[in-house]
Amino acid sequence: MRARLRHRGRQRHGGGILGYPLDQLREEVAFIAYHFHWTPEAIMTLEHRDRRDWVREISAINSAINAGGPA
């Protein structure tokens, strides 16, 4: 459940990511850049959820290759 916040007389819903560990962000950017050859700037424009989805997808591809299955 999201908290309700008051902002200049209007209610709005809080939630989402307030901060993101810099080490984890660097690791995600380096991982995607290494495998897809995307620029760090392009990767940084991705939403957090999209970046995490790409990390999971790359990991699944790597796991399949390492297991000798289809990528």
C-alpha positions in Angstrom: 0.0 0.0 0.0 1.4 3.4 -0.9 1.5 6.2 1.6 -0.5 9.3 0.8 1.5 12.5 0.9 0.4 16.1 0.9 2.1 18.4 -1.5 1.0 22.0 -1.6 -2.5 21.2 -0.6 -2.9 18.2 -3.0 -2.7 14.6 -2.1 -0.4 12.3 -4.0 0.7 8.8 -3.6 4.3 8.1 -2.5 6.2 5.0 -3.2 8.7 3.8 -5.7 12.4 3.9 -5.4 13.8 6.8 -3.3 17.4 5.8 -3.7 19.3 3.1 -5.5 22.6 1.6 -4.3 25.3 3.0 -6.5 27.3 -0.2 -6.5 24.3 -2.2 -7.8 23.6 0.5 -10.5 27.2 0.3 -11.7 27.1 -3.5 -11.8 23.9 -3.5 -13.9 25.3 -0.9 -16.3 28.6 -2.7 -16.7 26.8 -6.0 -17.2 24.5 -4.8 -19.9 27.2 -2.7 -21.6 29.6 -5.7 -21.7 27.0 -8.1 -23.2 25.1 -5.8 -25.5 27.7 -3.1 -26.2 25.3 -0.4 -25.3 26.7 2.9 -24.0 26.5 3.6 -20.3 24.5 6.7 -21.2 21.9 4.7 -23.1 21.6 2.2 -20.2 21.2 4.9 -17.7 18.1 6.2 -19.6 16.3 2.9 -18.9 13.8 2.7 -16.1 15.0 0.7 -13.1 12.6 -2.1 -13.9 13.6 -2.3 -17.6 17.3 -2.4 -16.6 16.6 -5.2 -14.2 14.6 -7.1 -16.9 17.6 -6.8 -19.3 20.0 -8.1 -16.6 17.7 -11.1 -16.0 17.4 -11.8 -19.7 21.1 -11.7 -20.3 21.6 -14.0 -17.3 19.1 -16.5 -18.7 20.9 -16.4 -22.1 24.2 -17.0 -20.4 22.8 -19.8 -18.3 21.4 -21.6 -21.4 24.7 -21.2 -23.3 26.7 -22.5 -20.3 24.3 -25.5 -20.0 24.7 -26.3 -23.7 21.1 -25.5 -24.5 19.6 -23.0 -27.0 20.1 -19.4 -26.2 
